[in-house]
Amino acid sequence: MHVMMELKVTLDFSCYGCEECVTVTVQCRGKGIGSETLAAVNVPCPSCSTINKLSFETNGTVRSVRPCVCYRPLPEPSVN
């Protein structure tokens, strides 16, 4: 039986776009959170506004930092 858990994790990473140091605190919650759990979050850089996709362990270890890819199509101007 998995118990619903909640924890706060502080992550330090370099922005993918400008390489500035960024610190963010995230709150994780859910069933099955443990030492082997990987999580992901999108974090905008306060310096350059690049959206960074972080993969991290619940102990605060950052596994990867990648640019967040937006799959929404950009609006096209109307011909009217």
mmCIF file of the N, C-alpha and C atoms, coordinates in Angstrom:
data_MODEL
# 
_entry.id   MODEL 
# 
loop_
_atom_site.group_PDB 
_atom_site.id 
_atom_site.type_symbol 
_atom_site.label_atom_id 
_atom_site.label_alt_id 
_atom_site.label_comp_id 
_atom_site.label_asym_id 
_atom_site.label_entity_id 
_atom_site.label_seq_id 
_atom_site.pdbx_PDB_ins_code 
_atom_site.Cartn_x 
_atom_site.Cartn_y 
_atom_site.Cartn_z 
_atom_site.occupancy 
_atom_site.B_iso_or_equiv 
_atom_site.pdbx_formal_charge 
_atom_site.auth_seq_id 
_atom_site.auth_comp_id 
_atom_site.auth_asym_id 
_atom_site.auth_atom_id 
_atom_site.pdbx_PDB_model_num 
ATOM 1   N N  . MET A 1 1  ? 0.842  -1.186 0.000   1.00 0.00 ? 1  MET A N  1 
ATOM 2   C CA . MET A 1 1  ? 0.000  0.000  0.000   1.00 0.00 ? 1  MET A CA 1 
ATOM 3   C C  . MET A 1 1  ? 0.883  1.243  0.000   1.00 0.00 ? 1  MET A C  1 
ATOM 4   N N  . HIS A 1 2  ? 0.636  2.148  -0.952  1.00 0.00 ? 2  HIS A N  1 
ATOM 5   C CA . HIS A 1 2  ? 1.395  3.383  -1.036  1.00 0.00 ? 2  HIS A CA 1 
ATOM 6   C C  . HIS A 1 2  ? 0.666  4.483  -0.275  1.00 0.00 ? 2  HIS A C  1 
ATOM 7   N N  . VAL A 1 3  ? 1.426  5.241  0.509   1.00 0.00 ? 3  VAL A N  1 
ATOM 8   C CA . VAL A 1 3  ? 0.872  6.331  1.294   1.00 0.00 ? 3  VAL A CA 1 
ATOM 9   C C  . VAL A 1 3  ? 1.137  7.646  0.551   1.00 0.00 ? 3  VAL A C  1 
ATOM 10  N N  . MET A 1 4  ? 0.165  8.542  0.571   1.00 0.00 ? 4  MET A N  1 
ATOM 11  C CA . MET A 1 4  ? 0.342  9.852  -0.046  1.00 0.00 ? 4  MET A CA 1 
ATOM 12  C C  . MET A 1 4  ? 1.392  10.617 0.753   1.00 0.00 ? 4  MET A C  1 
ATOM 13  N N  . MET A 1 5  ? 2.450  11.074 0.054   1.00 0.00 ? 5  MET A N  1 
ATOM 14  C CA . MET A 1 5  ? 3.528  11.800 0.722   1.00 0.00 ? 5  MET A CA 1 
ATOM 15  C C  . MET A 1 5  ? 3.636  13.199 0.132   1.00 0.00 ? 5  MET A C  1 
ATOM 16  N N  . GLU A 1 6  ? 4.266  14.079 0.897   1.00 0.00 ? 6  GLU A N  1 
ATOM 17  C CA . GLU A 1 6  ? 4.488  15.444 0.451   1.00 0.00 ? 6  GLU A CA 1 
ATOM 18  C C  . GLU A 1 6  ? 5.842  15.902 0.965   1.00 0.00 ? 6  GLU A C  1 
ATOM 19  N N  . LEU A 1 7  ? 6.626  16.538 0.086   1.00 0.00 ? 7  LEU A N  1 
ATOM 20  C CA . LEU A 1 7  ? 7.905  17.070 0.523   1.00 0.00 ? 7  LEU A CA 1 
ATOM 21  C C  . LEU A 1 7  ? 8.300  18.267 -0.319  1.00 0.00 ? 7  LEU A C  1 
ATOM 22  N N  . LYS A 1 8  ? 9.149  19.138 0.246   1.00 0.00 ? 8  LYS A N  1 
ATOM 23  C CA . LYS A 1 8  ? 9.673  20.292 -0.474  1.00 0.00 ? 8  LYS A CA 1 
ATOM 24  C C  . LYS A 1 8  ? 11.121 20.008 -0.812  1.00 0.00 ? 8  LYS A C  1 
ATOM 25  N N  . VAL A 1 9  ? 11.507 20.332 -2.047  1.00 0.00 ? 9  VAL A N  1 
ATOM 26  C CA . VAL A 1 9  ? 12.858 20.087 -2.527  1.00 0.00 ? 9  VAL A CA 1 
ATOM 27  C C  . VAL A 1 9  ? 13.398 21.383 -3.115  1.00 0.00 ? 9  VAL A C  1 
ATOM 28  N N  . THR A 1 10 ? 14.617 21.763 -2.731  1.00 0.00 ? 10 THR A N  1 
ATOM 29  C CA . THR A 1 10 ? 15.280 22.922 -3.309  1.00 0.00 ? 10 THR A CA 1 
ATOM 30  C C  . THR A 1 10 ? 16.273 22.437 -4.347  1.00 0.00 ? 10 THR A C  1 
ATOM 31  N N  . LEU A 1 11 ? 16.159 22.990 -5.558  1.00 0.00 ? 11 LEU A N  1 
ATOM 32  C CA . LEU A 1 11 ? 16.994 22.575 -6.682  1.00 0.00 ? 11 LEU A CA 1 
ATOM 33  C C  . LEU A 1 11 ? 17.851 23.748 -7.151  1.00 0.00 ? 11 LEU A C  1 
ATOM 34  N N  . ASP A 1 12 ? 19.133 23.496 -7.366  1.00 0.00 ? 12 ASP A N  1 
ATOM 35  C CA . ASP A 1 12 ? 20.059 24.472 -7.936  1.00 0.00 ? 12 ASP A CA 1 
ATOM 36  C C  . ASP A 1 12 ? 20.506 23.942 -9.289  1.00 0.00 ? 12 ASP A C  1 
ATOM 37  N N  . PHE A 1 13 ? 20.441 24.798 -10.323 1.00 0.00 ? 13 PHE A N  1 
ATOM 38  C CA . PHE A 1 13 ? 20.837 24.362 -11.653 1.00 0.00 ? 13 PHE A CA 1 
ATOM 39  C C  . PHE A 1 13 ? 21.271 25.565 -12.479 1.00 0.00 ? 13 PHE A C  1 
ATOM 40  N N  . SER A 1 14 ? 21.953 25.305 -13.587 1.00 0.00 ? 14 SER A N  1 
ATOM 41  C CA . SER A 1 14 ? 22.332 26.349 -14.540 1.00 0.00 ? 14 SER A CA 1 
ATOM 42  C C  . SER A 1 14 ? 21.305 26.362 -15.662 1.00 0.00 ? 14 SER A C  1 
ATOM 43  N N  . CYS A 1 15 ? 20.826 27.547 -16.009 1.00 0.00 ? 15 CYS A N  1 
ATOM 44  C CA . CYS A 1 15 ? 19.844 27.698 -17.073 1.00 0.00 ? 15 CYS A CA 1 
ATOM 45  C C  . CYS A 1 15 ? 20.404 27.158 -18.372 1.00 0.00 ? 15 CYS A C  1 
ATOM 46  N N  . TYR A 1 16 ? 19.582 26.446 -19.118 1.00 0.00 ? 16 TYR A N  1 
ATOM 47  C CA . TYR A 1 16 ? 19.984 25.890 -20.406 1.00 0.00 ? 16 TYR A CA 1 
ATOM 48  C C  . TYR A 1 16 ? 20.275 26.999 -21.416 1.00 0.00 ? 16 TYR A C  1 
ATOM 49  N N  . GLY A 1 17 ? 19.557 28.105 -21.317 1.00 0.00 ? 17 GLY A N  1 
ATOM 50  C CA . GLY A 1 17 ? 19.704 29.179 -22.294 1.00 0.00 ? 17 GLY A CA 1 
ATOM 51  C C  . GLY A 1 17 ? 20.867 30.113 -22.032 1.00 0.00 ? 17 GLY A C  1 
ATOM 52  N N  . CYS A 1 18 ? 21.001 30.622 -20.793 1.00 0.00 ? 18 CYS A N  1 
ATOM 53  C CA . CYS A 1 18 ? 22.016 31.637 -20.499 1.00 0.00 ? 18 CYS A CA 1 
ATOM 54  C C  . CYS A 1 18 ? 23.069 31.186 -19.494 1.00 0.00 ? 18 CYS A C  1 
ATOM 55  N N  . GLU A 1 19 ? 22.932 29.994 -18.955 1.00 0.00 ? 19 GLU A N  1 
ATOM 56  C CA . GLU A 1 19 ? 23.870 29.394 -17.993 1.00 0.00 ? 19 GLU A CA 1 
ATOM 57  C C  . GLU A 1 19 ? 23.947 30.126 -16.656 1.00 0.00 ? 19 GLU A C  1 
ATOM 58  N N  . GLU A 1 20 ? 22.973 31.006 -16.373 1.00 0.00 ? 20 GLU A N  1 
ATOM 59  C CA . GLU A 1 20 ? 22.901 31.648 -15.062 1.00 0.00 ? 20 GLU A CA 1 
ATOM 60  C C  . GLU A 1 20 ? 22.481 30.623 -14.015 1.00 0.00 ? 20 GLU A C  1 
ATOM 61  N N  . CYS A 1 21 ? 22.960 30.788 -12.792 1.00 0.00 ? 21 CYS A N  1 
ATOM 62  C CA . CYS A 1 21 ? 22.588 29.896 -11.689 1.00 0.00 ? 21 CYS A CA 1 
ATOM 63  C C  . CYS A 1 21 ? 21.160 30.226 -11.244 1.00 0.00 ? 21 CYS A C  1 
ATOM 64  N N  . VAL A 1 22 ? 20.324 29.209 -11.124 1.00 0.00 ? 22 VAL A N  1 
ATOM 65  C CA . VAL A 1 22 ? 18.927 29.373 -10.722 1.00 0.00 ? 22 VAL A CA 1 
ATOM 66  C C  . VAL A 1 22 ? 18.670 28.437 -9.540  1.00 0.00 ? 22 VAL A C  1 
ATOM 67  N N  . THR A 1 23 ? 17.945 28.939 -8.553  1.00 0.00 ? 23 THR A N  1 
ATOM 68  C CA . THR A 1 23 ? 17.520 28.134 -7.408  1.00 0.00 ? 23 THR A CA 1 
ATOM 69  C C  . THR A 1 23 ? 16.004 28.186 -7.347  1.00 0.00 ? 23 THR A C  1 
ATOM 70  N N  . VAL A 1 24 ? 15.388 27.028 -7.202  1.00 0.00 ? 24 VAL A N  1 
ATOM 71  C CA . VAL A 1 24 ? 13.933 26.952 -7.126  1.00 0.00 ? 24 VAL A CA 1 
ATOM 72  C C  . VAL A 1 24 ? 13.553 25.917 -6.072  1.00 0.00 ? 24 VAL A C  1 
ATOM 73  N N  . THR A 1 25 ? 12.470 26.184 -5.352  1.00 0.00 ? 25 THR A N  1 
ATOM 74  C CA . THR A 1 25 ? 11.931 25.227 -4.389  1.00 0.00 ? 25 THR A CA 1 
ATOM 75  C C  . THR A 1 25 ? 10.613 24.704 -4.939  1.00 0.00 ? 25 THR A C  1 
ATOM 76  N N  . VAL A 1 26 ? 10.500 23.392 -5.031  1.00 0.00 ? 26 VAL A N  1 
ATOM 77  C CA . VAL A 1 26 ? 9.275  22.769 -5.532  1.00 0.00 ? 26 VAL A CA 1 
ATOM 78  C C  . VAL A 1 26 ? 8.664  21.900 -4.452  1.00 0.00 ? 26 VAL A C  1 
ATOM 79  N N  . GLN A 1 27 ? 7.365  21.751 -4.512  1.00 0.00 ? 27 GLN A N  1 
ATOM 80  C CA . GLN A 1 27 ? 6.648  20.898 -3.576  1.00 0.00 ? 27 GLN A CA 1 
ATOM 81  C C  . GLN A 1 27 ? 6.157  19.676 -4.340  1.00 0.00 ? 27 GLN A C  1 
ATOM 82  N N  . CYS A 1 28 ? 6.586  18.512 -3.890  1.00 0.00 ? 28 CYS A N  1 
ATOM 83  C CA . CYS A 1 28 ? 6.204  17.252 -4.521  1.00 0.00 ? 28 CYS A CA 1 
ATOM 84  C C  . CYS A 1 28 ? 5.190  16.550 -3.636  1.00 0.00 ? 28 CYS A C  1 
ATOM 85  N N  . ARG A 1 29 ? 4.194  15.951 -4.273  1.00 0.00 ? 29 ARG A N  1 
ATOM 86  C CA . ARG A 1 29 ? 3.262  15.138 -3.491  1.00 0.00 ? 29 ARG A CA 1 
ATOM 87  C C  . ARG A 1 29 ? 2.681  14.056 -4.376  1.00 0.00 ? 29 ARG A C  1 
ATOM 88  N N  . GLY A 1 30 ? 2.359  12.955 -3.770  1.00 0.00 ? 30 GLY A N  1 
ATOM 89  C CA . GLY A 1 30 ? 1.766  11.860 -4.513  1.00 0.00 ? 30 GLY A CA 1 
ATOM 90  C C  . GLY A 1 30 ? 2.032  10.532 -3.845  1.00 0.00 ? 30 GLY A C  1 
ATOM 91  N N  . LYS A 1 31 ? 1.451  9.506  -4.418  1.00 0.00 ? 31 LYS A N  1 
ATOM 92  C CA . LYS A 1 31 ? 1.654  8.154  -3.908  1.00 0.00 ? 31 LYS A CA 1 
ATOM 93  C C  . LYS A 1 31 ? 2.951  7.605  -4.477  1.00 0.00 ? 31 LYS A C  1 
ATOM 94  N N  . GLY A 1 32 ? 3.697  6.903  -3.676  1.00 0.00 ? 32 GLY A N  1 
ATOM 95  C CA . GLY A 1 32 ? 4.894  6.241  -4.153  1.00 0.00 ? 32 GLY A CA 1 
ATOM 96  C C  . GLY A 1 32 ? 6.136  7.104  -4.219  1.00 0.00 ? 32 GLY A C  1 
ATOM 97  N N  . ILE A 1 33 ? 6.106  8.311  -3.639  1.00 0.00 ? 33 ILE A N  1 
ATOM 98  C CA . ILE A 1 33 ? 7.312  9.130  -3.616  1.00 0.00 ? 33 ILE A CA 1 
ATOM 99  C C  . ILE A 1 33 ? 8.298  8.484  -2.658  1.00 0.00 ? 33 ILE A C  1 
ATOM 100 N N  . GLY A 1 34 ? 9.500  8.255  -3.153  1.00 0.00 ? 34 GLY A N  1 
ATOM 101 C CA . GLY A 1 34 ? 10.533 7.647  -2.322  1.00 0.00 ? 34 GLY A CA 1 
ATOM 102 C C  . GLY A 1 34 ? 11.903 8.014  -2.838  1.00 0.00 ? 34 GLY A C  1 
ATOM 103 N N  . SER A 1 35 ? 12.928 7.342  -2.327  1.00 0.00 ? 35 SER A N  1 
ATOM 104 C CA . SER A 1 35 ? 14.303 7.678  -2.687  1.00 0.00 ? 35 SER A CA 1 
ATOM 105 C C  . SER A 1 35 ? 14.628 7.344  -4.138  1.00 0.00 ? 35 SER A C  1 
ATOM 106 N N  . GLU A 1 36 ? 13.900 6.438  -4.766  1.00 0.00 ? 36 GLU A N  1 
ATOM 107 C CA . GLU A 1 36 ? 14.160 6.042  -6.153  1.00 0.00 ? 36 GLU A CA 1 
ATOM 108 C C  . GLU A 1 36 ? 13.275 6.790  -7.150  1.00 0.00 ? 36 GLU A C  1 
ATOM 109 N N  . THR A 1 37 ? 12.478 7.731  -6.673  1.00 0.00 ? 37 THR A N  1 
ATOM 110 C CA . THR A 1 37 ? 11.523 8.428  -7.517  1.00 0.00 ? 37 THR A CA 1 
ATOM 111 C C  . THR A 1 37 ? 12.195 9.534  -8.322  1.00 0.00 ? 37 THR A C  1 
ATOM 112 N N  . LEU A 1 38 ? 11.863 9.617  -9.600  1.00 0.00 ? 38 LEU A N  1 
ATOM 113 C CA . LEU A 1 38 ? 12.279 10.726 -10.454 1.00 0.00 ? 38 LEU A CA 1 
ATOM 114 C C  . LEU A 1 38 ? 11.067 11.605 -10.719 1.00 0.00 ? 38 LEU A C  1 
ATOM 115 N N  . ALA A 1 39 ? 11.294 12.916 -10.748 1.00 0.00 ? 39 ALA A N  1 
ATOM 116 C CA . ALA A 1 39 ? 10.215 13.853 -11.022 1.00 0.00 ? 39 ALA A CA 1 
ATOM 117 C C  . ALA A 1 39 ? 10.710 14.860 -12.049 1.00 0.00 ? 39 ALA A C  1 
ATOM 118 N N  . ALA A 1 40 ? 9.790  15.618 -12.618 1.00 0.00 ? 40 ALA A N  1 
ATOM 119 C CA . ALA A 1 40 ? 10.148 16.638 -13.603 1.00 0.00 ? 40 ALA A CA 1 
ATOM 120 C C  . ALA A 1 40 ? 9.291  17.874 -13.384 1.00 0.00 ? 40 ALA A C  1 
ATOM 121 N N  . VAL A 1 41 ? 9.876  19.019 -13.712 1.00 0.00 ? 41 VAL A N  1 
ATOM 122 C CA . VAL A 1 41 ? 9.161  20.288 -13.573 1.00 0.00 ? 41 VAL A CA 1 
ATOM 123 C C  . VAL A 1 41 ? 9.721  21.269 -14.601 1.00 0.00 ? 41 VAL A C  1 
ATOM 124 N N  . ASN A 1 42 ? 8.870  22.155 -15.096 1.00 0.00 ? 42 ASN A N  1 
ATOM 125 C CA . ASN A 1 42 ? 9.289  23.216 -16.010 1.00 0.00 ? 42 ASN A CA 1 
ATOM 126 C C  . ASN A 1 42 ? 9.501  24.491 -15.197 1.00 0.00 ? 42 ASN A C  1 
ATOM 127 N N  . VAL A 1 43 ? 10.685 25.106 -15.342 1.00 0.00 ? 43 VAL A N  1 
ATOM 128 C CA . VAL A 1 43 ? 11.038 26.290 -14.562 1.00 0.00 ? 43 VAL A CA 1 
ATOM 129 C C  . VAL A 1 43 ? 11.534 27.391 -15.503 1.00 0.00 ? 43 VAL A C  1 
ATOM 130 N N  . PRO A 1 44 ? 10.868 28.566 -15.517 1.00 0.00 ? 44 PRO A N  1 
ATOM 131 C CA . PRO A 1 44 ? 11.372 29.667 -16.341 1.00 0.00 ? 44 PRO A CA 1 
ATOM 132 C C  . PRO A 1 44 ? 12.576 30.329 -15.664 1.00 0.00 ? 44 PRO A C  1 
ATOM 133 N N  . CYS A 1 45 ? 13.552 30.705 -16.470 1.00 0.00 ? 45 CYS A N  1 
ATOM 134 C CA . CYS A 1 45 ? 14.733 31.402 -15.957 1.00 0.00 ? 45 CYS A CA 1 
ATOM 135 C C  . CYS A 1 45 ? 14.368 32.855 -15.678 1.00 0.00 ? 45 CYS A C  1 
ATOM 136 N N  . PRO A 1 46 ? 14.699 33.375 -14.490 1.00 0.00 ? 46 PRO A N  1 
ATOM 137 C CA . PRO A 1 46 ? 14.390 34.780 -14.209 1.00 0.00 ? 46 PRO A CA 1 
ATOM 138 C C  . PRO A 1 46 ? 15.248 35.752 -15.026 1.00 0.00 ? 46 PRO A C  1 
ATOM 139 N N  . SER A 1 47 ? 16.378 35.293 -15.564 1.00 0.00 ? 47 SER A N  1 
ATOM 140 C CA . SER A 1 47 ? 17.262 36.176 -16.329 1.00 0.00 ? 47 SER A CA 1 
ATOM 141 C C  . SER A 1 47 ? 16.887 36.272 -17.803 1.00 0.00 ? 47 SER A C  1 
ATOM 142 N N  . CYS A 1 48 ? 16.646 35.131 -18.457 1.00 0.00 ? 48 CYS A N  1 
ATOM 143 C CA . CYS A 1 48 ? 16.423 35.139 -19.908 1.00 0.00 ? 48 CYS A CA 1 
ATOM 144 C C  . CYS A 1 48 ? 15.058 34.595 -20.330 1.00 0.00 ? 48 CYS A C  1 
ATOM 145 N N  . SER A 1 49 ? 14.257 34.116 -19.398 1.00 0.00 ? 49 SER A N  1 
ATOM 146 C CA . SER A 1 49 ? 12.901 33.581 -19.634 1.00 0.00 ? 49 SER A CA 1 
ATOM 147 C C  . SER A 1 49 ? 12.865 32.244 -20.377 1.00 0.00 ? 49 SER A C  1 
ATOM 148 N N  . THR A 1 50 ? 14.025 31.608 -20.587 1.00 0.00 ? 50 THR A N  1 
ATOM 149 C CA . THR A 1 50 ? 14.027 30.265 -21.159 1.00 0.00 ? 50 THR A CA 1 
ATOM 150 C C  . THR A 1 50 ? 13.308 29.325 -20.204 1.00 0.00 ? 50 THR A C  1 
ATOM 151 N N  . ILE A 1 51 ? 12.438 28.460 -20.734 1.00 0.00 ? 51 ILE A N  1 
ATOM 152 C CA . ILE A 1 51 ? 11.766 27.472 -19.884 1.00 0.00 ? 51 ILE A CA 1 
ATOM 153 C C  . ILE A 1 51 ? 12.642 26.231 -19.851 1.00 0.00 ? 51 ILE A C  1 
ATOM 154 N N  . ASN A 1 52 ? 13.112 25.891 -18.653 1.00 0.00 ? 52 ASN A N  1 
ATOM 155 C CA . ASN A 1 52 ? 13.981 24.739 -18.440 1.00 0.00 ? 52 ASN A CA 1 
ATOM 156 C C  . ASN A 1 52 ? 13.159 23.565 -17.937 1.00 0.00 ? 52 ASN A C  1 
ATOM 157 N N  . LYS A 1 53 ? 13.349 22.399 -18.534 1.00 0.00 ? 53 LYS A N  1 
ATOM 158 C CA . LYS A 1 53 ? 12.695 21.181 -18.056 1.00 0.00 ? 53 LYS A CA 1 
ATOM 159 C C  . LYS A 1 53 ? 13.716 20.438 -17.194 1.00 0.00 ? 53 LYS A C  1 
ATOM 160 N N  . LEU A 1 54 ? 13.447 20.375 -15.892 1.00 0.00 ? 54 LEU A N  1 
ATOM 161 C CA . LEU A 1 54 ? 14.342 19.711 -14.949 1.00 0.00 ? 54 LEU A CA 1 
ATOM 162 C C  . LEU A 1 54 ? 13.836 18.316 -14.650 1.00 0.00 ? 54 LEU A C  1 
ATOM 163 N N  . SER A 1 55 ? 14.725 17.340 -14.669 1.00 0.00 ? 55 SER A N  1 
ATOM 164 C CA . SER A 1 55 ? 14.437 16.008 -14.144 1.00 0.00 ? 55 SER A CA 1 
ATOM 165 C C  . SER A 1 55 ? 15.275 15.891 -12.882 1.00 0.00 ? 55 SER A C  1 
ATOM 166 N N  . PHE A 1 56 ? 14.651 15.450 -11.785 1.00 0.00 ? 56 PHE A N  1 
ATOM 167 C CA . PHE A 1 56 ? 15.368 15.431 -10.514 1.00 0.00 ? 56 PHE A CA 1 
ATOM 168 C C  . PHE A 1 56 ? 14.888 14.295 -9.635  1.00 0.00 ? 56 PHE A C  1 
ATOM 169 N N  . GLU A 1 57 ? 15.751 13.946 -8.682  1.00 0.00 ? 57 GLU A N  1 
ATOM 170 C CA . GLU A 1 57 ? 15.399 12.955 -7.669  1.00 0.00 ? 57 GLU A CA 1 
ATOM 171 C C  . GLU A 1 57 ? 14.764 13.689 -6.496  1.00 0.00 ? 57 GLU A C  1 
ATOM 172 N N  . THR A 1 58 ? 13.986 12.997 -5.705  1.00 0.00 ? 58 THR A N  1 
ATOM 173 C CA . THR A 1 58 ? 13.298 13.638 -4.589  1.00 0.00 ? 58 THR A CA 1 
ATOM 174 C C  . THR A 1 58 ? 14.237 14.028 -3.457  1.00 0.00 ? 58 THR A C  1 
ATOM 175 N N  . ASN A 1 59 ? 15.518 13.648 -3.548  1.00 0.00 ? 59 ASN A N  1 
ATOM 176 C CA . ASN A 1 59 ? 16.495 14.093 -2.547  1.00 0.00 ? 59 ASN A CA 1 
ATOM 177 C C  . ASN A 1 59 ? 17.152 15.407 -2.960  1.00 0.00 ? 59 ASN A C  1 
ATOM 178 N N  . GLY A 1 60 ? 16.776 15.969 -4.132  1.00 0.00 ? 60 GLY A N  1 
ATOM 179 C CA . GLY A 1 60 ? 17.294 17.250 -4.590  1.00 0.00 ? 60 GLY A CA 1 
ATOM 180 C C  . GLY A 1 60 ? 18.377 17.160 -5.648  1.00 0.00 ? 60 GLY A C  1 
ATOM 181 N N  . THR A 1 61 ? 18.757 15.958 -6.065  1.00 0.00 ? 61 THR A N  1 
ATOM 182 C CA . THR A 1 61 ? 19.765 15.789 -7.102  1.00 0.00 ? 61 THR A CA 1 
ATOM 183 C C  . THR A 1 61 ? 19.149 16.046 -8.471  1.00 0.00 ? 61 THR A C  1 
ATOM 184 N N  . VAL A 1 62 ? 19.695 17.032 -9.193  1.00 0.00 ? 62 VAL A N  1 
ATOM 185 C CA . VAL A 1 62 ? 19.212 17.337 -10.539 1.00 0.00 ? 62 VAL A CA 1 
ATOM 186 C C  . VAL A 1 62 ? 19.853 16.353 -11.507 1.00 0.00 ? 62 VAL A C  1 
ATOM 187 N N  . ARG A 1 63 ? 19.042 15.627 -12.249 1.00 0.00 ? 63 ARG A N  1 
ATOM 188 C CA . ARG A 1 63 ? 19.532 14.645 -13.226 1.00 0.00 ? 63 ARG A CA 1 
ATOM 189 C C  . ARG A 1 63 ? 19.785 15.264 -14.584 1.00 0.00 ? 63 ARG A C  1 
ATOM 190 N N  . SER A 1 64 ? 18.890 16.156 -15.046 1.00 0.00 ? 64 SER A N  1 
ATOM 191 C CA . SER A 1 64 ? 19.089 16.785 -16.352 1.00 0.00 ? 64 SER A CA 1 
ATOM 192 C C  . SER A 1 64 ? 18.361 18.123 -16.421 1.00 0.00 ? 64 SER A C  1 
ATOM 193 N N  . VAL A 1 65 ? 18.899 19.001 -17.268 1.00 0.00 ? 65 VAL A N  1 
ATOM 194 C CA . VAL A 1 65 ? 18.288 20.295 -17.568 1.00 0.00 ? 65 VAL A CA 1 
ATOM 195 C C  . VAL A 1 65 ? 18.241 20.397 -19.084 1.00 0.00 ? 65 VAL A C  1 
ATOM 196 N N  . ARG A 1 66 ? 17.037 20.539 -19.625 1.00 0.00 ? 66 ARG A N  1 
ATOM 197 C CA . ARG A 1 66 ? 16.837 20.627 -21.070 1.00 0.00 ? 66 ARG A CA 1 
ATOM 198 C C  . ARG A 1 66 ? 15.882 21.762 -21.376 1.00 0.00 ? 66 ARG A C  1 
ATOM 199 N N  . PRO A 1 67 ? 15.889 22.253 -22.605 1.00 0.00 ? 67 PRO A N  1 
ATOM 200 C CA . PRO A 1 67 ? 14.881 23.261 -22.948 1.00 0.00 ? 67 PRO A CA 1 
ATOM 201 C C  . PRO A 1 67 ? 13.514 22.598 -23.037 1.00 0.00 ? 67 PRO A C  1 
ATOM 202 N N  . CYS A 1 68 ? 12.501 23.308 -22.610 1.00 0.00 ? 68 CYS A N  1 
ATOM 203 C CA . CYS A 1 68 ? 11.134 22.796 -22.704 1.00 0.00 ? 68 CYS A CA 1 
ATOM 204 C C  . CYS A 1 68 ? 10.637 23.055 -24.126 1.00 0.00 ? 68 CYS A C  1 
ATOM 205 N N  . VAL A 1 69 ? 10.162 22.025 -24.788 1.00 0.00 ? 69 VAL A N  1 
ATOM 206 C CA . VAL A 1 69 ? 9.665  22.145 -26.155 1.00 0.00 ? 69 VAL A CA 1 
ATOM 207 C C  . VAL A 1 69 ? 8.159  22.355 -26.107 1.00 0.00 ? 69 VAL A C  1 
ATOM 208 N N  . CYS A 1 70 ? 7.710  23.428 -26.711 1.00 0.00 ? 70 CYS A N  1 
ATOM 209 C CA . CYS A 1 70 ? 6.286  23.738 -26.766 1.00 0.00 ? 70 CYS A CA 1 
ATOM 210 C C  . CYS A 1 70 ? 5.695  23.075 -28.009 1.00 0.00 ? 70 CYS A C  1 
ATOM 211 N N  . TYR A 1 71 ? 4.700  22.238 -27.824 1.00 0.00 ? 71 TYR A N  1 
ATOM 212 C CA . TYR A 1 71 ? 4.086  21.528 -28.935 1.00 0.00 ? 71 TYR A CA 1 
ATOM 213 C C  . TYR A 1 71 ? 2.836  22.213 -29.452 1.00 0.00 ? 71 TYR A C  1 
ATOM 214 N N  . ARG A 1 72 ? 2.467  23.338 -28.867 1.00 0.00 ? 72 ARG A N  1 
ATOM 215 C CA . ARG A 1 72 ? 1.299  24.066 -29.345 1.00 0.00 ? 72 ARG A CA 1 
ATOM 216 C C  . ARG A 1 72 ? 1.663  24.822 -30.620 1.00 0.00 ? 72 ARG A C  1 
ATOM 217 N N  . PRO A 1 73 ? 0.822  24.759 -31.627 1.00 0.00 ? 73 PRO A N  1 
ATOM 218 C CA . PRO A 1 73 ? 1.133  25.498 -32.856 1.00 0.00 ? 73 PRO A CA 1 
ATOM 219 C C  . PRO A 1 73 ? 1.032  27.006 -32.615 1.00 0.00 ? 73 PRO A C  1 
ATOM 220 N N  . LEU A 1 74 ? 1.892  27.751 -33.284 1.00 0.00 ? 74 LEU A N  1 
ATOM 221 C CA . LEU A 1 74 ? 1.819  29.199 -33.188 1.00 0.00 ? 74 LEU A CA 1 
ATOM 222 C C  . LEU A 1 74 ? 0.642  29.698 -34.017 1.00 0.00 ? 74 LEU A C  1 
ATOM 223 N N  . PRO A 1 75 ? -0.062 30.705 -33.533 1.00 0.00 ? 75 PRO A N  1 
ATOM 224 C CA . PRO A 1 75 ? -1.202 31.220 -34.306 1.00 0.00 ? 75 PRO A CA 1 
ATOM 225 C C  . PRO A 1 75 ? -0.719 31.867 -35.598 1.00 0.00 ? 75 PRO A C  1 
ATOM 226 N N  . GLU A 1 76 ? -1.509 31.682 -36.645 1.00 0.00 ? 76 GLU A N  1 
ATOM 227 C CA . GLU A 1 76 ? -1.186 32.281 -37.933 1.00 0.00 ? 76 GLU A CA 1 
ATOM 228 C C  . GLU A 1 76 ? -2.107 33.462 -38.175 1.00 0.00 ? 76 GLU A C  1 
ATOM 229 N N  . PRO A 1 77 ? -1.598 34.507 -38.814 1.00 0.00 ? 77 PRO A N  1 
ATOM 230 C CA . PRO A 1 77 ? -2.460 35.672 -39.085 1.00 0.00 ? 77 PRO A CA 1 
ATOM 231 C C  . PRO A 1 77 ? -3.593 35.307 -40.035 1.00 0.00 ? 77 PRO A C  1 
ATOM 232 N N  . SER A 1 78 ? -4.698 35.946 -39.837 1.00 0.00 ? 78 SER A N  1 
ATOM 233 C CA . SER A 1 78 ? -5.859 35.745 -40.705 1.00 0.00 ? 78 SER A CA 1 
ATOM 234 C C  . SER A 1 78 ? -5.652 36.471 -42.037 1.00 0.00 ? 78 SER A C  1 
ATOM 235 N N  . VAL A 1 79 ? -6.207 35.917 -43.115 1.00 0.00 ? 79 VAL A N  1 
ATOM 236 C CA . VAL A 1 79 ? -6.125 36.554 -44.422 1.00 0.00 ? 79 VAL A CA 1 
ATOM 237 C C  . VAL A 1 79 ? -7.212 37.614 -44.586 1.00 0.00 ? 79 VAL A C  1 
ATOM 238 N N  . ASN A 1 80 ? -8.088 37.752 -43.646 1.00 0.00 ? 80 ASN A N  1 
ATOM 239 C CA . ASN A 1 80 ? -9.184 38.739 -43.727 1.00 0.00 ? 80 ASN A CA 1 
ATOM 240 C C  . ASN A 1 80 ? -8.686 40.121 -43.485 1.00 0.00 ? 80 ASN A C  1 
# 
